[in-house]
Amino acid sequence: MMSGSNLLCAKRNNVYVLVEKPNNEKGLSTRYWSMHLAGLECEDLRQSADELRQSLPKPHGPTAKSKALLNSLANALGAKSYDYWLDVELPRIKSFLSEHGMTTPSDLISWRNRNQHATFSLTAVEVSQRLFTSGKPLPKRIFTGVGSHLYASGYSTWEFCNLWPDSVHSKDIVDFCMAGLTSVLRSDAPLGQGWNIKQEMTGRQWLIHALPGEVGSCFNLIGDNLVEPADGDPVITAYQMQKPAVDLYNCIFEQFRREIESSSLGWVDVIPLPGNDNIVFLRGANGEFDWVVRNQRDEPFTGNTLYPLLTRNELPSAMDEKIRWNAHIYYATDIWFEKLTHDAEARYYEQGGTVQCWPGYDILHQRELLAQGYIKPNPKTGKTLEGFFPHRLKNRTLMVSPLVTIKELFEYLDHSDWREIRNKRIQTVDGSIRSRDEIFSINEETSNDYPAAVSWLDAIAYCRHFEQRTGVPVRLMTTEEWFEVAPEPSVQDSYLGWPEKKLTEPGPHRRPDWSLTYGPDLKVTNSASGIPFLMERGFFEWLFEHEDHFARMACAATGKALRAEISRGLYPVHSTMAYKGVKVGFRLCYVLDEN
């Protein structure tokens, strides 16, 4: 049994809770702070308040009163005040735990022995929002998978996937496993490739391991897939499916559900705390227990995900909208994020969206919130600038520049300290940066009118410089905008980089020192709006979308990224990609102020 002083500690390091700021007006977007929560004991709450005070900038930080913060935190946990939490609620919780046989704090949500290639598992936020935000009745049990034999076999899903040749489809695997659902199958059975899976497993268990993508689409709390009692049809997070695919997924889910129902392992009992609507306990086997709270988060809010590579004031103002939307979603107490994501993706495909033009979850979340009645801030617009081409989109005019040239880039570098800044910043994330990423050497060409080759960070820094000089909020094009503007691809295959590159080919090729240079007779094609595009398989353009320190790029010649579809390719923001045998340039755009 755990000692009383440690009984209510958090077994996950990343527990945060939204706490209302003292004396703050209701309804403001800045209504909450996100406080780290190490546990529910009094010393844990005091530690949380001290950490927040130290992290806040003046005048809010050291001057914020600890008692006010403690009262707000206690309110977030369902108590009237910190004193009430100390004198009444905390002793009551400990008695409640003893009455229900909960003696050992444990992480009953995160998988300890997660399979190497499994792409699904629940998060504490997903559990919290299902219980507190969804509006659904509390289930009696939830299957989190922790402790289940399905996810503790010692084998990765990759090993099971490789039991079958690449030519075998999911339906073939399902049919094979269905033939022996409750029988122990051997690795040398038909369709196998001789892999030595020694652990005895039934056909149903093999099916679950061999089809992680399909099972992952069933592993959610949007419907009742993982709860008891279960009511209604399963919710599958796969899209654009025809009836045969729907039937296949339903078959896989049925077998998955039967398997998890055959054992109590991996299930937790959901036990609400009477008289407190902000805490729910999860009870596992052998006295183990966990807890989640209302408005729980798995990480602190980070407005600028590009830090330390770029500070907030180094970003073009057009990127503020993304930060504002992400802040709204993070601090909103009425958004069920898992369902928002599902509804947003379903709406995208129902309205004709494609995988090729997939804009990313940030944009999909914004559109779904707008469809639900949220008010969108007015987009940043700019005046007409010489050299930009107008391209009419559905509800706005996009002004698009030609590719930024080496001359324009060098003029910027000569009048700024970006070259020095970039090298220092890149060293913070990549100490082994290649010398051929040096921005001047990779742009040594016979003409400075060629498109500049840069990293994504260089392109963003240039956007900020251009905005400061002109007052126009320029940015990079989004994937959807790029597909709308770009001409039709000239070749069908995607470019693979150095392994296929010949020095005699046009487009970027390498010198003996591995630096890149343009070849002769570069092919340029104008779009329908007269915008010039470089149609070479080794040349790409950086796009707006990024996830943390990775961004998208597109090749006009192929209509693809490097070795991938544009929507699936993500590349280091600090790299020029020269080491892959390509040049990556950029162009500017902005929304025209038509008033």
N, C-alpha and C positions, 0 to 999 in steps of 0.2 A: 504494500500500500504506500502511496506517495504521502510524504509529510504534508501537514496542512498548509505550510507556507508556500509550497510549490504546487499545490493541487490545481490551481486555476491558471497556471502558466500557459502561454501560447506555444504550441508545438510546431508552429510555422513561423519563420522569421518575418515573413512579409504579410503581416496583419495590420491593416490601417482601417480607421473608421472616420466617417464624416461627422464633425462636431460643429455645432452652430456657434458662430462667433458671439461673444458676450455683447449685449447692447446693440445688436445689429438689426436693421429693419428687415421685416419679413419680405420675401420675394426677390431680394437682390441676388444677382448672379454671383456676387462675392460673399454669399451668406455663410459659407462653411470653410473650415479648415480641415485638412486631412491629417489625422494624428496617428502616429505609430503606436501600436498596442502590444506590449510584451506579455500581457496577462490581465487578469481581472482582480488581482489582489490590490490593496491600497497602495503598496509601494510601486506596483506597476503603473497605476494611474498617475501617481506623483512623477514617476520617471517620464511618462508620456507628456505631461504638462511642461516639465523642465526642458525636454528635447524640443518641443515646439517653441518655447520662449527663446531658446538659444538660436533657433533657425530663422526666426522672423527678423526682417530688416527693421531698423528704426523707423518710426517711433513705436512700432507695435511690439517688438521683441522683448528686451529686458524690462520694459515698463508694463507689459501685460501682467495683470495680477494673477498669481497662481490659484487663488481660491476661486476666482471667476472661471478660469480654465477648467479647474477640477469639477466645478458645478456643471459646466457645459458637457464635459466628458461623461459625468454621471448621468445627466439627462439623456445623452445618446445611448447609454446602456440601460435606460428604462427606469432610472431612479429619480426621485424628486430633487436631490442635491447630493453633494459629496458626503456630507455628514450622514444623510439617510443611507447612502450606499455603505458607509463604514459601520453604522450602528445597527441597521436593519437588513438591508438587502444581502450583504455578503454573508452574514451568519445564516440567513435563510437559504441561500444557494448551497452552502456546505451541508446543511441538514438535508436539503433536497437531493443532493448527490448521494449521500449515505443511504437515504431511503430507497433509491433506485439502483443501488449496487454499482455506482460509478466511482471507481477508486483510483484509476490510473490514467492520467492525461496522455493522449496519443493523437497523432495525425491520422485521422480516419478518412481523409479526402485525397491526399497526394499518394501516388503509388511509390512504394519504396523500391520495388524490383521491377520497374517499368521496362517492358520489352524494348529492345534497342531501337526498333524501327516503328513502334506503335505511334500513331499521330494523334491519339485521342486520350483524354482523361478529364475528369471534372476538376474545376477550380473551386476554391472556397467562395469566391464571388458568385459563381453560378449556383452553388447550393444556397447561399444567402438570399440571392434575388429570387430564386424559385420559392423559398419559404416566406419571404417578407414582401416582395414587390410584385409578384405575378398575379396576385388576386385569387389564386387557386387555393383550395382547402389544403391544410397540412396533410401530407401523406403519413402513413404509419411507419413506412420503411423506405430507404433509398439505397440503391445499389451503387456504391462508389467504386467497387472493384478492389479496394484495399484488403489484402489477405486472401483474395480469391485464388484458387489454383490456376485459373485462366491466365493470370499475369505474374506467376511465380514459377514458371516451368524451367527457367534458365535458358530457354531458346528465344531468339528474336524472331519477329514475324518474317524477317528477311530469309531466314533459313527455311521456313515453311513455304514461303512464296517460291523459292528456288527448287522445290520438289517437282515442279512442273515446268515444261518447256515454255518459252515466251509465246508460242503459238496457241497455247491453251487459254480459253476464255474463262471468265468467272463462272459462267453457267456450267462449263465442263467440270470445274472443281466442285461446284455445288452438287451436280449429279453424282459425281464419284463419291463424295462424302455422304450424301443422302442414302446411298446404297448400303452404308454401314454405320448408321447414326449412333447406335449404342454398342457397336462392335469395336474391338481394338484393331486398328489398322497398322500395317507395317510400312516402313519406308520403301520397301522394294515392291509395293503393290503397283498395279498398272498406272501409268502416267508418271511414275516416280523416276528420278534420275540417280538412284542409288545413294541418296544422302542418308547418313546414319543417325536418324532420330531415335535414340534409345528409349526415351520415356514412352510408356504405353498411353495412348490417347484414343478416344473414340472418334468416329467420323465427325460427329458434331463438334468436338473440341478442335479437330484439325481444321474444319471449315472456319471456325472463328479465328484461328491463328493465321490461316492462309489468305484471308480476305480482310486485312485490316482497314482498307479504305471503305469498303462497304459496311463493315461493322462500326467503324468510326462515324458514319453517317447516321447510325442508329443511337449512338452514345451521347444523348443529350437529355436535358430536363425540360425541354419546351412542351412536350407532351408527357405521357405517363410511361415512356419507354423504360425508365429506370426506377419507378416507384411502385409501391403497393399502398392502397389498392389501385389498380390500373383501370382506366375507363377511356373508351374511345380508340380511334385508330392510331397507330404509331406515327410519329413525326419523323420523316427522313430528310436530312439536310443534303439532298442531292437534287439536281434541277435539270430541266429540259429532258425529262425521261419519257419515253414511249411506254405503252402498256407492258411489253415484255420485260423491260427494265424495272418497272414498278413491281411487277409480280416477283421478279428475282429478288429485289430488295426486301419485299415483304416476307418471302420465304426465308431469307437469311436472318431477318429480325425474329421471325417465329422460332427458329432454332436457337438463336442467341438467348431469347427470353426463356425458353425451356431449360437451357443449360444453367442460367443464373438462378432460376427458380428451384433447381434440383439440389441446391445446397444453401446453407445459411451464411457461408463464407462470402465476404465482400459486401454484405448488407449491413446497414446501421439502422437502429431504431431512432425515430424522430420524437424527441421528448420536449415539449415546450415547458417553459418555467411559468407556473400559474401566477397571475398577477403582474407579469412582465411581458410586454409585447415585443421586446427588442432583443431577447436572447433565446436561442433554441439549442438544446444539447443533443448530441448524436451519441448513441450508445452502441458499442461493438461487443465483441466477445470478451470473456474473462475480466470484466470490470473496466475495460478500456472505454474512454469517452473523449469526445471532442466538442467544440462549440463554435457557433457562428453568430454574428450580431447583425442587426439591421444596418443598412448603408455601409457594409463592409467593402473594402477594396484590397486588391492584392499587391498594390504598389503605390507609391506616392505619385501625384500628378507632376508630369514633366512637360512644361509648355513647349520648350525647344528641345526636341529629340536629337538635334544635330550638335548640341554642346558635347565636348569642348571644341569641336572642329569649327563651329561658327557660334558667335554669341547672338543674343536676341537682336541687338541693335545693328548687327551685320546682315540681317536677313532683309530681303525686299519686302515692302509692306504687303504685297499680294499674298504672302505666306501667312499673314496674320489671321486670315479667315479660317484656315485649317486649325490654328492654335485655339481660336475662339470656339469653334465647334467641338473640338476635343475636350476643352474645358467644360463646356456645357454638358456633354455626355458624362464626363467623370463626376461632376458635382450634382447632377440631377438625381433626385431621390425617387422619381417616379418612372424611370426608364429601366425596363427589363432588357438588359443588353443582349443576352443570348437570343431572345425572340426578335429584338430589333434587327439583329444581324440576319437572321433567317428570313424575316419578312422583306428586308431590303434586297437580299439576293434573289428571292423568289420574284419580287416585283420587277427587278432588272431584267430577268429572262422572260417573264410574261410580256414585257413591253418590247420584246425584240432584241434585247441585248445579246451579245455574243462573247464567247471566251476570248476571242482575239482582241476585242476592244474593252475588255473588263477594266473598269476604272479604279478598282481598289475599294477596300471597305470604308475608308474615310469618306469618299464621295457618295457611296451607297447609303451610308448612315445619314448623311446630310439630306439626301433626297427622300429617304423614308420619313425622317422627322418633318420635312416640309409637307409631305403627303398627309401626315397626321395633324397638320395645322400649326406647326411651329413657324414663326416668322423668320425669314431669311434676311440677314443684314444686306444692305445694298452693296453690290460688287464695286470694287474700286475701278474707276474709269479714267481715261486720259484723253487729251486733245489729239488732233490729227498731227502726226509727225511725218516729215519728209523721209522718203525711203522705205516706209512701211506700206504693205499691200493690204487693202481691206478684203476680208472674206466673210460673207454673210452666213451666220449659223442660224439655228432655229429662232432664237430670241435675242440675239445680240450681234454686233459686228466685231469680229476679231481682227485686230491689226497685227500683221505678221511681217517680220523683217527677213531679209536674206540671211544666210549664214554669216555670223560674225567673222571677219577676216583677221589674218595674222597682224596686219597693220593696225586695225582697231584694238586688238588685244594688247599689242606692244605699247600703244599710246596710253592705254590704261595702266599697264605695269610701270611705265616710265614716270607716271605722275602719282603713284601710290606706293604703299609699302606692302602690298599684298604678296609679292613674291617671297619676301622674308617671312611674313606671317604664315603663309600656307605651309612652308617647309617645317616650321616649328610646330604647328598644329598637327600636321600629319605624323610627325614623330611621336606624338602622344598616343596614337592608335596603331602605328605601324613603324616600328623601329628599323625594319629591314627594307624600307622603301627603295625601289630601284632607281639608280641614277638617271635612267632614261625617262623617268617621270618628270625630270626637271623641265619646267615649262618653256624655257628658251630653246634648249637643245632639240626638243621634239618638234619645234616650229621653224627649224632652219630649212628654208625652201628657196627655190630660185625666184619666187615671186611672193611678195607679202600680200597679194590679193587672193591667195588661196585661203580656204576656210581654216580657222585656227583649230588646233587640237588641244583639248583641255580636259581636266577632271570635272566632275559635276560640281564640286565645291568652287572651282574657278568660275564656272558659268553662273552660279548663284551670286558670287562676289561681284561679278561684272554687272549682273542685273541691279544690284544695290547701288553700285557706282553710277550706272546709267540713270537710275531713278533720282539720285541726289543731284545729278547734273541737269536733268530735264524736267523733273517734277512729275514724270509719267510713271505709273506703277507697273513696270514691265516684269515679266516672268518668263518661264519656259512653258511650252505648250503641253497640255495634258495628252494622254494617250488618245482619248476620244477626239480631241481637236486635231491632233496630228493625222489621224486616219481621215478626218473630214477634209483636211487641207491638202494632204500629200497626193501626188499623182499615183496612178496604178503601178504596182511593182513591175519591173522589167524582166526579172528572172523568178523562178519558182522555188529554187532551193535556198536554204539559209547558209550563211557564211560560217565556217567552222574555225577560222583562225590560222595560226602558223602551220599546222600539219598539212594543209592543202595548198598553201600559198606558193606561187611561183613568182620569181622576181620579174619575169617578163610580162606578167599580167598588168593591165592598167589598174589604177587605184592605188591605195597605200601599199608600199612594199618596203623592205628593210635594207638598210645599208650594211656593210660588213660589221659595223659596230652595234648592230641591232636597233639603231634608231630608225624611225620611219620617215619616208618621203613619198610625195605624190608621184605617180607614174605619168606617162604622157597621155594626151588625148582624153582628158577627163570628160565623162558624159554628164551633161546637165539637161534636165527636163523641167519645163515650166508647168506648174499646176494650172487648173482651170481658172484660177484667179491671177495667174501670171507670176506666181511665186517660184523662184528657181530652186530646184532640188538637185543635189549631187547624187547621181544614180550609179554608185560604185559599191560592189559587194563588201569591200573592206572599210567603208565609211559609214559612220553612225551619227545620230543626233541624240543628245541628252534630252529627256522629257521631265516633266514637273514632278511626277509621283515618286515618292521615296518612302522607305520603311527603315527607320532608324538610320543606319549608316550605309544604306544600299539604295540605288536608284535605277530607273528604267532608261533604256535607250532603244532607238529604232533605226533601221536601215531602209532608206527609200527604195533601193534597188530590189530588196527581197520582201519588204513589208514585215520583217521579223527582227528580233533581237539577235544577239550572238548565241547560236546553238539553241535557241528557244523562241517560243512565241513572245511577243512584246510584253504581254500581261504576266508572263511567268518568269521573265528574265530580270534578275536584280544584280547589280554590279557595284563594287565599292565606290563610294562617293569621292574618296580621296585619290583614286587612281585614274590616270589618263587611258588605261587599258592598252597602252603600247605593248606591254608584255604579251598580249594576246594577238599581236599582229594587226591591229586596227587603229584607225584614227577616229576620235569621237569629237564632233564639233557641237555647236549650239546656235540657236537663233532666238530672238526675243519676240514677245507678243504682249498685247494688252487689249482690254475691252474698251472700245471707243465710247466716249461720252457723246451721245447723240442729241443732247439738249443744247 
